[in-house]
Amino acid sequence: MNIVLLYYSGAGNTKYIALNILKRLNERGHHVDISRITNASLEIPNKEIDLFIVGFPVMNMEAPQLVEETIKHLNAKDKAIAYFCTKAVLSSEAIHHLSEISTQRELRTVAKLDLYMPATDALAFIAKKGSKTEKVLKFFHSRNIGKKLNHFIKKAERGKRITISKKWYTYLSFLIPQKSKESINNQFTKYIPDFYVQNESCVQCMLCVHNCPEKNITFEDKIKFGTNCDMCLKCLHHCPTDAIQIGKMTIGKARYNEVKVPIYN
């Protein structure tokens, strides 16, 4: 099969899973093109493709906007598409929503998978470096990930349309007051204006500039942050000198720049 594997990744969990999927697909004899989703990669080459696989982290209970935009740009009528996501707590309706967009684009959803992985936002905002909280959060992940990936790949290979049902807790959303919902939706985006660089620590390596999926970070004598940020925290977690901070919230907190979650066959 000719497969296009697209992934959006912040700190690295989704990339880690995507590369593991790539390895398994190659071992099964498939031809796979893999690309990271950024605002510079919305257009997918029009060629003979049998299957799209799209991976993303659940952020603020949703798929990142760039992932949704990528699906809307796919010119792939009557093709198969499979989704996987990494989550800290709830995957909510992220895959269900993307599947609905897929249907509108005349794509058929053939497989889905959501996996628990370390909570990179909690590490950055809550866990002090070297604390027990850091150790617990970095250890947190789904069990039997390898088996789940194999099952996901086999379903994707079969190519049969599946129905993505809503999560059971969706039907209890009416119990949450509207103000609480708005507070949840804004809990991280409110920190976007607070990004800054400790200039005395910055070595101007440009990793943050080159790796930002939204191209929101620029360098003009010093690192500057815009407001077109989706809070993926890639810049913060992968800064080699911990120079990037978000107000006072992240000073002395844990960083997550290497995924050590074990995956067995």
C-alpha positions in Angstrom: 0.0 0.0 0.0 1.0 3.6 -0.6 0.5 5.3 2.8 0.9 9.0 3.8 1.5 9.3 7.6 0.9 12.8 8.9 1.5 13.8 12.5 1.3 16.9 14.6 3.6 16.9 17.6 4.6 19.3 20.3 6.9 18.0 23.0 7.3 14.7 21.2 4.7 12.0 22.3 2.8 11.9 19.0 6.0 11.9 17.0 7.3 9.0 19.0 4.1 7.0 18.3 4.2 8.0 14.6 7.7 6.8 14.2 6.8 3.5 15.8 3.9 3.1 13.4 6.2 4.0 10.5 8.6 1.2 11.6 5.8 -1.4 11.8 4.4 -0.3 8.4 7.8 -0.6 6.7 8.2 -4.1 8.2 4.9 -5.1 6.7 6.1 -4.0 3.2 4.2 -0.8 2.8 5.6 2.4 1.1 5.2 5.2 3.6 5.7 8.9 3.2 5.8 10.6 6.6 5.4 14.4 7.3 5.0 16.6 10.3 2.0 18.9 10.1 2.8 22.6 10.2 1.2 25.6 8.6 3.7 25.2 5.7 2.6 21.6 4.9 -1.2 21.9 4.4 -1.0 20.9 0.7 -0.5 17.1 0.2 0.9 16.0 -3.1 -1.8 14.6 -5.4 -0.7 11.0 -6.2 -1.8 7.5 -5.8 -2.4 7.1 -2.1 -4.3 4.1 -0.6 -4.4 5.3 3.0 -3.8 8.4 5.1 -2.8 8.0 8.8 -3.1 11.2 10.9 -1.8 11.5 14.4 -2.1 14.4 16.9 -2.1 15.3 20.6 -5.4 16.2 22.2 -5.0 19.8 23.2 -7.6 21.7 25.2 -10.0 18.8 24.6 -9.6 19.1 20.8 -7.4 18.4 17.8 -5.0 21.2 17.0 -6.4 23.6 14.4 -3.7 22.8 12.0 -4.7 19.1 11.9 -8.3 20.1 11.1 -7.1 22.4 8.4 -4.9 19.7 6.9 -7.9 17.3 6.7 -9.9 20.0 4.9 -7.1 20.4 2.4 -6.9 16.8 1.5 -7.8 16.2 -2.2 -8.4 12.5 -1.8 -12.0 11.6 -2.6 -13.0 8.0 -1.6 -9.6 7.3 0.1 -9.2 5.6 3.5 -8.1 7.6 6.6 -7.1 6.4 10.1 -6.6 8.6 13.2 -4.6 8.2 16.3 -4.2 10.6 19.2 -2.2 11.0 22.3 -3.9 12.3 25.4 -3.2 13.0 29.1 -6.8 12.5 30.4 -9.7 12.7 27.9 -9.6 12.5 24.1 -13.1 14.0 24.2 -14.6 14.3 20.7 -11.4 15.1 18.8 -11.4 12.0 16.6 -15.2 12.0 16.2 -15.0 15.6 15.0 -12.2 14.9 12.5 -14.1 11.9 11.2 -17.1 14.1 10.5 -14.9 16.4 8.5 -13.4 13.4 6.7 -17.0 12.3 5.7 -17.6 15.8 4.3 -14.4 15.4 2.3 -15.6 12.0 1.0 -12.9 10.2 2.9 -13.8 7.0 4.8 -12.5 6.6 8.4 -11.2 3.0 8.8 -9.4 2.9 12.2 -8.9 5.0 15.3 -6.8 4.8 18.4 -6.2 7.0 21.4 -3.3 6.5 23.8 -2.5 7.8 27.2 0.9 9.5 27.3 2.7 11.8 29.8 1.0 15.1 30.3 3.5 17.6 28.9 1.4 20.7 30.0 1.2 19.4 33.6 4.9 18.8 33.7 5.6 22.3 32.6 3.2 24.0 34.9 3.0 21.8 38.0 5.9 19.4 38.4 9.1 20.7 39.9 12.3 19.4 38.5 13.4 16.2 40.2 10.1 15.8 42.2 8.0 12.7 42.6 5.3 14.4 40.6 7.7 14.7 37.7 8.5 11.0 37.9 4.9 9.9 38.1 3.8 12.1 35.2 6.6 10.9 33.0 5.8 7.3 33.8 2.0 7.7 33.0 1.0 5.9 29.7 -1.2 3.3 28.2 -0.4 -0.3 28.7 0.3 -2.8 25.8 0.9 0.1 23.3 2.6 -2.3 20.9 -0.4 -4.6 20.7 -2.8 -1.6 20.3 -0.7 -0.3 17.4 -0.7 -3.6 15.7 -4.5 -3.9 16.0 -4.8 -0.3 14.7 -2.6 -1.0 11.7 -4.5 -4.2 10.8 -7.8 -2.4 10.9 -6.4 0.4 8.7 -5.0 -2.1 6.2 -8.5 -3.7 5.9 -9.9 -0.4 4.8 -13.5 -1.0 6.0 -15.4 2.1 7.0 -16.0 2.3 10.8 -18.4 4.5 12.8 -16.8 6.8 15.4 -19.2 7.0 18.4 -19.2 9.8 20.8 -17.7 9.3 24.2 -20.1 8.4 27.0 -19.1 11.5 29.0 -20.2 13.8 26.1 -23.8 13.2 27.1 -23.1 14.6 30.6 -21.7 17.9 29.3 -25.0 19.6 30.1 -24.1 19.2 33.8 -21.2 21.6 33.4 -22.1 25.3 33.7 -21.3 27.4 30.6 -18.8 29.6 32.6 -16.9 26.4 33.6 -16.8 25.3 30.0 -15.4 28.7 28.9 -12.8 28.5 31.8 -11.7 25.1 30.6 -11.4 26.2 27.0 -9.3 29.2 28.1 -7.2 27.6 30.8 -4.0 27.5 28.7 -4.5 30.0 25.9 -4.6 32.8 28.4 -0.9 32.2 28.9 0.0 32.9 25.3 1.0 36.5 25.9 3.3 35.4 28.8 5.9 33.6 26.7 9.4 35.1 27.0 13.1 34.3 26.8 15.6 34.7 29.6 18.2 36.4 27.4 21.1 35.6 29.7 20.4 31.9 29.1 19.5 31.9 25.4 22.2 30.6 23.1 20.4 31.6 20.0 20.3 28.0 18.7 17.1 28.8 16.7 15.5 25.5 17.6 12.3 27.3 18.8 12.2 29.4 15.6 12.6 26.4 13.2 10.4 24.0 15.1 7.3 26.1 15.8 4.4 24.5 13.8 2.7 27.8 13.5 5.8 29.8 12.6 4.9 32.0 15.6 8.5 32.5 16.8 10.9 34.9 15.1 14.4 36.2 15.7 15.2 39.9 15.3 18.2 40.6 17.5 16.4 38.4 20.0 13.7 35.7 20.2 10.2 37.1 19.8 6.9 35.4 20.3 3.7 36.3 18.4 0.2 35.5 19.4 -0.6 32.8 16.8 0.3 30.0 19.3 -1.6 26.8 20.0 0.3 26.0 23.2 2.0 22.8 22.0 4.9 23.7 24.2 7.5 22.3 21.8 9.6 25.4 22.1 9.6 25.3 25.9 10.3 21.6 26.4 13.0 21.4 23.7 15.0 24.6 24.6 18.5 23.2 25.4 19.1 25.8 28.2 15.5 26.2 29.6 15.6 29.8 28.5 12.0 29.9 27.4 9.5 30.5 30.2 5.8 31.3 30.5 5.6 34.0 33.1 6.6 32.7 36.5 4.6 29.5 36.1 7.3 27.4 34.4 10.4 28.5 36.3 12.0 25.5 38.0 9.4 23.2 36.5 10.1 19.9 34.6 10.9 19.7 30.9 10.0 16.8 28.6 12.4 16.5 25.7 12.9 12.8 25.5 10.2 10.2 25.3 11.0 7.0 27.3 7.7 5.2 27.2 8.4 1.5 26.4 6.7 0.0 23.4 6.8 -3.8 22.9 5.4 -6.0 20.2 
